[in-house]
Amino acid sequence: MSDPKTDLARRFIEAIPHSHALSMQVDALGDGRAELSMPYDSRLVGDPHGGVISGGAVSALLDTCGGTAVISHPEGPGQTATISLRIDYMRAATPGQRLVARAECYHVTRSVAFVRATATDDDRDHPVATATGTFTADGGAA
């Protein structure tokens, strides 16, 4: 039997046009945790000389993963929106490699959910970027 929160979070991803445009897929989901991945795509390159994926694409993956983690949290809302997202870029993603974001919604109040996330490529020991964010948790997302 599938979990209603997990189903809702999957529908959230499927409804977001940029998730489709970036070919994001849900790899794991549930209990306030989400793992999304995105394949390398030369159309998303931000450094034409090195073939490195744009920071904007990495940011979109981390943001979407964070929101998905919030929705899958047992106390999370049925919908959410980003309030704030801080991203620290640690290194360039390796050209040609799939990016994987993992997010955890670690605390939910009546109106705010708190998230930590990490994006990696094949080198899982050295993150491409990390993020912390806050998301709406009152069901009043736009």
Phi, psi and chi 1 to 4 in degrees:
 res  aa     phi    psi   chi1   chi2   chi3   chi4
   1 MET       -  135.7  179.6 -170.7  -35.4      -
   2 SER   -87.9  152.9   64.6      -      -      -
   3 ASP   -83.3  130.2  171.9   41.0      -      -
   4 PRO   -58.8  -37.0  -20.7   27.7      -      -
   5 LYS   -65.1  -41.7  -77.7  -69.0 -155.4  175.4
   6 THR   -65.8  -42.5  -59.5      -      -      -
   7 ASP   -61.4  -42.7  -68.1  -18.3      -      -
   8 LEU   -62.3  -42.9 -177.7   63.2      -      -
   9 ALA   -64.6  -39.5      -      -      -      -
  10 ARG   -64.1  -40.7  -75.2 -173.0 -169.9  -78.9
  11 ARG   -65.6  -33.8  -73.6 -166.0  -49.8  -87.7
  12 PHE   -57.7  -48.3  169.9   73.7      -      -
  13 ILE   -63.1  -45.1  -68.0  -65.3      -      -
  14 GLU   -64.7  -25.5  -67.0  167.0    1.1      -
  15 ALA   -85.5  -11.5      -      -      -      -
  16 ILE   -90.9  115.1  -60.2  172.9      -      -
  17 PRO   -56.5  -39.8  -26.2   35.0      -      -
  18 HIS   -69.2  -24.3   77.0 -100.5      -      -
  19 SER   -63.0  -41.0  -64.1      -      -      -
  20 HIS   -67.5  -45.1  -69.9  -72.8      -      -
  21 ALA   -60.5  -33.2      -      -      -      -
  22 LEU   -94.5    3.8  -62.6  174.3      -      -
  23 SER    57.2   37.7  -59.4      -      -      -
  24 MET   -69.6  145.8  -70.9 -177.5 -162.4      -
  25 GLN  -136.6  149.6   72.2  176.6   40.4      -
  26 VAL   -85.7  121.8  177.2      -      -      -
  27 ASP   -99.9  -33.7  -62.5  -30.1      -      -
  28 ALA  -155.4  149.2      -      -      -      -
  29 LEU  -162.7  139.5 -174.0   58.7      -      -
  30 GLY   146.9  150.2      -      -      -      -
  31 ASP    52.3   43.0  -67.6  -34.5      -      -
  32 GLY    80.7   12.3      -      -      -      -
  33 ARG  -124.7  143.4  -71.9 -174.6  166.0   77.3
  34 ALA  -142.2  147.0      -      -      -      -
  35 GLU  -132.1  119.2 -180.0  177.3  -55.6      -
  36 LEU  -122.0  149.7  -85.6   60.2      -      -
  37 SER  -132.1  161.4   61.1      -      -      -
  38 MET  -144.4  126.8 -178.8  176.3   74.7      -
  39 PRO   -73.1  157.1   28.0  -33.8      -      -
  40 TYR   -63.4  138.1 -179.9   83.9      -      -
  41 ASP  -142.8  120.2 -173.5  -29.0      -      -
  42 SER   -61.3  -20.4   61.3      -      -      -
  43 ARG   -71.2  -14.1  -63.9  173.8  -59.8  163.8
  44 LEU  -102.5    9.6  -56.7  175.3      -      -
  45 VAL   -69.3  131.3  167.0      -      -      -
  46 GLY  -101.2  -16.1      -      -      -      -
  47 ASP  -124.9   95.2  173.4    8.5      -      -
  48 PRO   -63.3  -23.1   15.4  -21.8      -      -
  49 HIS   -78.1  -34.2  -60.5  -68.1      -      -
  50 GLY  -105.9  -11.4      -      -      -      -
  51 GLY    74.8   20.8      -      -      -      -
  52 VAL   -83.4  136.4  174.2      -      -      -
  53 ILE   -61.3  142.3  -70.9  -71.0      -      -
  54 SER   -61.1  143.0  159.9      -      -      -
  55 GLY   -61.2  -28.3      -      -      -      -
  56 GLY   -64.0  -38.0      -      -      -      -
  57 ALA   -68.1  -40.1      -      -      -      -
  58 VAL   -63.4  -43.4  176.0      -      -      -
  59 SER   -60.0  -45.4  171.6      -      -      -
  60 ALA   -60.9  -40.7      -      -      -      -
  61 LEU   -64.6  -45.7  180.0   63.8      -      -
  62 LEU   -64.5  -41.7  -74.0  164.7      -      -
  63 ASP   -64.3  -47.2 -173.0   24.2      -      -
  64 THR   -64.5  -40.2  -55.4      -      -      -
  65 CYS   -64.1  -41.4 -167.9      -      -      -
  66 GLY   -61.6  -46.6      -      -      -      -
  67 GLY   -62.0  -37.4      -      -      -      -
  68 THR   -66.5  -39.8  -55.3      -      -      -
  69 ALA   -62.0  -40.3      -      -      -      -
  70 VAL   -61.4  -48.3  169.3      -      -      -
  71 ILE   -63.9  -33.1  -68.2  172.9      -      -
  72 SER   -80.5   -9.0   76.6      -      -      -
  73 HIS   -67.5  138.6 -168.1  -79.7      -      -
  74 PRO   -55.4  -30.4  -24.7   32.4      -      -
  75 GLU  -102.1    5.5  -61.8  169.9   30.5      -
  76 GLY   -75.1  163.5      -      -      -      -
  77 PRO   -79.6  169.7   32.9  -37.2      -      -
  78 GLY   -77.1  -14.9      -      -      -      -
  79 GLN  -149.3  163.5   55.8 -176.9  -15.4      -
  80 THR  -155.0  164.8 -168.9      -      -      -
  81 ALA  -142.7  152.0      -      -      -      -
  82 THR   -74.6  129.7  -51.8      -      -      -
  83 ILE   -92.7  -52.2  -63.1  170.9      -      -
  84 SER  -147.3  151.0   69.0      -      -      -
  85 LEU  -147.3  118.4 -172.5   66.6      -      -
  86 ARG  -107.1  126.1  176.4 -163.8  162.9   95.0
  87 ILE  -119.6  131.8  -60.8  175.7      -      -
  88 ASP  -110.9  115.9  -67.8  -46.9      -      -
  89 TYR   -86.0  121.1  -65.9   95.2      -      -
  90 MET   -92.9  -34.4  -44.3  -58.5  -96.4      -
  91 ARG  -166.6  166.5   64.9  177.8  178.4   86.1
  92 ALA   -72.9  141.7      -      -      -      -
  93 ALA   -67.9  145.3      -      -      -      -
  94 THR   -72.7  123.0  -55.7      -      -      -
  95 PRO   -54.2  137.3  -27.2   36.7      -      -
  96 GLY    90.4  -10.4      -      -      -      -
  97 GLN  -100.0  145.1  -66.5 -176.0    3.1      -
  98 ARG   -66.3  143.3  172.7  177.3 -144.7   78.8
  99 LEU  -101.8  140.2  -69.0  176.5      -      -
 100 VAL  -125.9  127.9  176.5      -      -      -
 101 ALA  -110.3  138.0      -      -      -      -
 102 ARG  -125.1  129.0  -69.0  174.8 -173.4   82.4
 103 ALA  -129.6  148.4      -      -      -      -
 104 GLU  -130.3  126.0  175.3 -170.7   13.8      -
 105 CYS   -88.5  105.9  176.6      -      -      -
 106 TYR  -100.0   -8.6   62.0   91.5      -      -
 107 HIS  -159.0  136.1 -176.0   65.7      -      -
 108 VAL  -129.9  127.8  178.4      -      -      -
 109 THR  -105.5 -171.3   69.6      -      -      -
 110 ARG   -63.1  -27.8  -76.2 -173.4  -59.5 -177.6
 111 SER  -128.8  -11.0   59.1      -      -      -
 112 VAL  -136.0  139.0  179.0      -      -      -
 113 ALA  -114.7  141.5      -      -      -      -
 114 PHE  -112.3  135.2  -62.1   84.8      -      -
 115 VAL  -134.1  145.1  173.2      -      -      -
 116 ARG  -121.3  141.6  -67.2 -177.6 -162.8  104.0
 117 ALA  -145.6  156.4      -      -      -      -
 118 THR  -139.1  139.3  -56.6      -      -      -
 119 ALA  -114.9  133.8      -      -      -      -
 120 THR  -134.0  163.9   60.0      -      -      -
 121 ASP  -109.7 -146.4   52.8   21.3      -      -
 122 ASP   -63.9  -24.2  -69.1  -11.5      -      -
 123 ASP   -87.1   85.3 -178.5   -3.4      -      -
 124 ARG   -67.9  -18.9  -56.5  -92.2 -170.0 -121.3
 125 ASP   -81.0  -14.3  -66.3  -29.5      -      -
 126 HIS  -130.6   97.5  -60.6   94.9      -      -
 127 PRO   -59.6  148.6  -19.4   29.0      -      -
 128 VAL   -76.3  -42.7  169.4      -      -      -
 129 ALA  -157.0  154.9      -      -      -      -
 130 THR  -125.1  156.9   60.0      -      -      -
 131 ALA  -144.8  150.4      -      -      -      -
 132 THR  -127.9  141.8   55.8      -      -      -
 133 GLY  -150.9  162.4      -      -      -      -
 134 THR  -122.1  143.9   55.7      -      -      -
 135 PHE  -134.5  152.9  -67.1   77.5      -      -
 136 THR   -63.8  143.7   58.4      -      -      -
 137 ALA  -133.8   15.7      -      -      -      -
 138 ASP  -102.6    6.5   60.8    4.2      -      -
 139 GLY    77.1    4.8      -      -      -      -
 140 GLY   -99.4   24.0      -      -      -      -
 141 ALA   -65.7  146.7      -      -      -      -
 142 ALA   -84.4      -      -      -      -      -
